C-alpha cells in the first residue's frame, strides 16, 4: 500500500516536471533550475542526498526531454507532441 503511494508520488512529480519542461522548453530557466540539483563532484553528505532526490524525482523527465529536444529542436518537438 505504502509503496504504491510512493510510486504514484514519484510518477506524479516526474510528469509535473515533464509538463513544465514541455511548456518552457529545454534551454530555459526551469531546466537550469532542475540541472542545479545534480551534483557531479560529491563532497558532502547532503550532495549525495540531493543526487538521490534528483535521480528519483527529476532525472527521467529532465534527461529524456533534454535528449529529445536536442535531437528534434524545440518547435518541432512541440508540434510532434501536439499532433500525437
Buried (B, 14 or more C-beta within 10 A) or exposed (E): EEEEEEEEEEEEBBEEBBEBBBEEBBEBEBBEEBEEBBBEEEEEEEBEEBBEBBEBBBBBBBEEBBEBBEEEEBEEBBEEEEEE
